[in-house]
């Protein structure tokens, strides 16, 4: 999961939802954006709210754990 994005401006980031998100209620999801030095996570209902920033290594570990690997 590598996409070029600037962490300087939220408008430069490409936010996306998982393909596993519940399509019947698209507001109950988190969104993810990648930057060269971080993976950012936010609540899809609160675009301007707080964001969690993870290192790429921490994100990779989380995804592996969440997938049960």
Sine and cosine of phi, psi and omega as CSV:
sin_phi,cos_phi,sin_psi,cos_psi,sin_omega,cos_omega
0.00,0.00,1.00,0.07,0.02,-1.00
-0.81,-0.58,0.82,-0.57,0.06,-1.00
-0.68,-0.73,0.64,-0.77,0.04,-1.00
-0.98,0.20,0.80,-0.59,0.03,-1.00
-0.41,-0.91,0.45,-0.89,0.04,-1.00
-0.99,-0.15,0.73,-0.69,0.03,-1.00
-0.99,0.13,-0.09,1.00,-0.06,-1.00
-0.94,0.34,-0.59,0.81,-0.07,-1.00
-0.74,-0.68,0.72,-0.70,0.02,-1.00
-0.88,0.48,-0.49,0.87,-0.01,-1.00
-0.95,0.31,-0.33,0.95,0.02,-1.00
-0.99,0.16,-0.27,0.96,-0.08,-1.00
-1.00,0.09,0.57,-0.82,0.09,-1.00
-0.97,-0.23,0.96,-0.27,-0.01,-1.00
-1.00,0.02,0.63,-0.77,0.04,-1.00
-0.57,-0.82,0.38,-0.93,0.04,-1.00
-0.96,-0.27,0.39,-0.92,0.06,-1.00
-0.90,0.43,0.55,-0.83,0.10,-1.00
-0.93,0.37,-0.22,0.98,0.04,-1.00
-1.00,0.02,0.01,1.00,0.00,-1.00
-0.88,0.47,0.52,-0.85,0.02,-1.00
-0.95,0.32,0.95,-0.33,-0.05,-1.00
-0.94,0.33,-0.29,0.96,0.00,-1.00
-0.97,0.23,-0.32,0.95,0.04,-1.00
-0.60,-0.80,0.99,0.13,-0.12,-0.99
-0.93,0.36,-0.15,0.99,0.00,-1.00
-1.00,0.05,-0.09,1.00,0.00,-1.00
-0.96,-0.27,0.96,0.27,-0.08,-1.00
-0.38,-0.92,0.28,-0.96,0.19,-0.98
-0.96,-0.28,0.39,-0.92,0.05,-1.00
-0.87,-0.50,0.45,-0.90,-0.05,-1.00
-0.78,-0.62,0.61,-0.79,0.13,-0.99
-0.71,-0.70,0.57,-0.82,0.01,-1.00
-0.93,-0.37,0.57,-0.82,0.10,-0.99
-0.73,-0.68,0.24,-0.97,-0.04,-1.00
-0.84,0.55,-0.53,0.85,-0.09,-1.00
-0.90,-0.43,0.09,1.00,-0.06,-1.00
-0.35,-0.94,0.38,-0.92,0.19,-0.98
-0.90,-0.44,0.83,-0.55,-0.07,-1.00
-0.97,-0.26,0.61,-0.79,-0.02,-1.00
-0.78,-0.62,0.69,-0.72,0.03,-1.00
-0.62,-0.79,0.29,-0.96,0.09,-1.00
-0.97,0.22,0.79,-0.62,-0.06,-1.00
-0.91,0.41,-0.32,0.95,0.00,-1.00
-1.00,0.06,-0.21,0.98,-0.12,-0.99
-0.73,-0.68,0.97,0.24,-0.08,-1.00
-0.84,0.55,-0.56,0.83,-0.08,-1.00
-0.98,-0.20,0.12,0.99,-0.03,-1.00
-0.99,0.17,-0.20,-0.98,-0.04,-1.00
-0.90,0.43,0.44,-0.90,0.03,-1.00
-0.78,-0.63,0.59,-0.81,0.07,-1.00
-0.99,-0.13,0.81,-0.59,0.02,-1.00
-0.94,-0.34,0.81,-0.59,0.01,-1.00
-0.86,-0.51,0.50,-0.87,0.14,-0.99
-0.94,0.35,0.42,-0.91,0.05,-1.00
-0.82,0.57,-0.61,0.80,0.01,-1.00
-0.92,0.40,-0.65,0.76,0.03,-1.00
-0.91,0.41,-0.65,0.76,0.03,-1.00
-0.89,0.45,-0.69,0.72,0.02,-1.00
-0.87,0.49,-0.68,0.74,0.05,-1.00
-0.90,0.44,-0.65,0.76,0.02,-1.00
-0.90,0.44,-0.72,0.69,-0.01,-1.00
-0.88,0.48,-0.68,0.73,0.03,-1.00
-0.89,0.46,-0.67,0.75,0.02,-1.00
-0.91,0.42,-0.72,0.70,-0.02,-1.00
-0.90,0.44,-0.53,0.85,0.01,-1.00
-0.99,0.16,-0.15,0.99,0.01,-1.00
0.99,0.13,0.32,0.95,-0.01,-1.00
-1.00,0.07,0.00,0.00,0.00,0.00
